Amino acid sequence: SAKKRSANRNHILTKKAQKRKRDLRGTSAVKACDANNVARMLCQK
């Protein structure tokens, strides 16, 4: 399955709480309902 990064982690980080920034770290899997669209956009289907 495809992986995705979290949004809201690129700029204006000073006003965001440390816990929120920590939770936005790393990657997660694309949800099943979006998997077909993501695969089509990546020319995998």
N, C-alpha and C positions, 0 to 999 in steps of 0.2 A: 504494500500500500504506500501511498505518497505521504511525505512528511511536510510539515509547514512550520514556519516561524511565527512567533507572536507579534502582533501589531503593537504600536505605541511604545516602542523601545528605542527610538532613534534620536530624538531631540527633545529639548525642554524636560530634562530628567530631574531638575532641581526641585520642582514642585511635587513630584511623585514620591509616594512613600517608599521606604526601603523594602517593605514586605511586597508591595505591588511590583517593584522592579525585579525582585528576586523571583516572584512567581512568573514573570514574563520571560525569564531566561530559558534557553534550550529550545527544543522542538517538540512537536506533538503530531499525532497522526491526523490525517484529513478525515472528517466525518464521513460515514457511509453514504449519507444522502448527497454529498458533494463529490464523491469519488469519481463518478462517471464524467462530470463536467471537467474536473481537473485532468483526468486522463486524456480527454479529448483535446484540451488546451495544450497539453504536453506532447501531442501527436503519438500517444501510446495506444490509441484505440480507434 
